[in-house]
Structure formats: C-alpha cells, structure tokens
Amino acid sequence: MKKSKLTRVIGAIALGVIVVVPGQAACTMGPGRSAKVLRKYTLPPYSLANWGYTAEELAAAEPYMLTDRPAIGSGLQHLVGNHFLSVTDRGPSSKPADKRFFPLPNFTPTIVLFKAVRDEIIPEGYLPIIISESGPGATGIPNNRTNDSVPYFPPSTLLSFNPNGLDIEDIHLLPCGEFLLVEEYSPSVVVVSLSGVVLKRYIPASKTLPGAAYPVSSTLPSILDQVRANRGLESIAVS
C-alpha cells in the first residue's frame, strides 16, 4: 500500500474521472423511517508498521493500545462503488484520572482510502497530514493546556504541547482536489492539499495558535471557543 496510490486515485476522483454518486438508500428514506444496517464490514488485523511506525515504537505502545487495530473511521465519505475516504482522529490515547496518555506520540492524523468488499475493510492507500511539503507530521498532541488534557507518555513523562496538533473528526473531498476537515482542539476547520499538507487552519476569532507552522486564520465565530475540552467539531457537511 502506497501513499502515491491514494494521491493518484483521489486525484482522478477530484478531476471528475470517476463520478461520485450518493447512496440510493440515503436518498430514498422517507420521514419516520428508522435506519437499517445493510451490511457489516470489519478491518482485519492491520499493523501500524504499514504506516512507517517502528517496531520499537509499537512495542512501547502495545501495553496501552491495540497496535493492530487502528481506528481509521473517525470521518468517512463514500466516493464511488465500494471505495471510501476515511480519516483517523488524533491517534490512540487513554485517560486514567486527569491525565491523557499518548502511547504513540509521533502518530499523526492520516487520511485513508479503502474499499469494502467480502465483509472486509481493505486499506488501499494512506496520506499522513503534514505541516509542510518537507516537514513532519502534524501529530495528534494537544495544542495547549486550554484545549484538552495534559499529554503524557510514558505515564510519568509530561509531553510538550504541539500547536500543530490536530484531533481530526471528519473529512470531505472538495471538487478542487483539496480535503476539508474538522477537528476538536481549537476547534477548527482545516484545508489540506492532495499531498497531505495543511494549507490553512481556521480557528475561533478569540484564539491564536502561537508557533503553528502553517497558516492560521482566526475567523470562526468566537462562541466556538466556549466548547468543553474534547467537545469540538465532530462532523462536516458540504453543499
């Protein structure tokens, strides 16, 4: 599975080579009808080594997380046929008491292309969200003390906050070939290029993100700054 494959396939979709159509069931449901599970697909054991994390990193994280069951469906968009676009959130974490453990501190939110076939989820490509063309991943570490719990790992070691960190919750592919995402930390709306680079992050007008390595615009309504920690933007709809 290659990052380049995701870029090629998504690029083709963005250019209209593949026609994106909505699911018929979603279009025809009338008022008062309950939802019905049509089929269930399961992600088989899938090591995060596929995304470049080392054996040492995974061994250190294993007591605190399932290293072969990454959560790739924090956000989801049906593309066409059996292909779906999904995204992880900030990565594995646990919260004993008032601390938040990040067993993979270098984990970065990742866009995943997969197909659902024969009751299985089959990843076909992945795209880490990065801060610049040659820069590192954004990571899922909280931005500052006001956004979320204080990050630790190992359990007794305090991690540094990261103004570039993102807790992505939903994704949508735009016709221009860019990704529109929402996340919980600021909370914010994020625009990401087809190569995974954060092009801009929109945060509440009352906030700033000193030290962020990508463009930040404080233009969202200030009331969004009043949400509780880990209660930010969870989903997005694009007309």
Secondary structure, 3 states (H helix, E strand, C coil): CCHHHHHHHHHHHHCCCCCCCCCHHHHHCCCCCCCCCCCCCECCCCCHHHHCCCHHHHHHHHHHCCCCCCCCCCEEEEEECCEEEEECCCCCCECCCCEEECCCCCCCCEEEEEEEECCEEEEEEEEECECCCCCCECCCCCCCCCCCCEEECCCCCECCCCCCCCCEEEEEECCCCCEEEEECCCCEEEEECCCCEEEEEEEECCCCCCCCCCCEEEEECHHHHHCCCCCCCCCCCCC
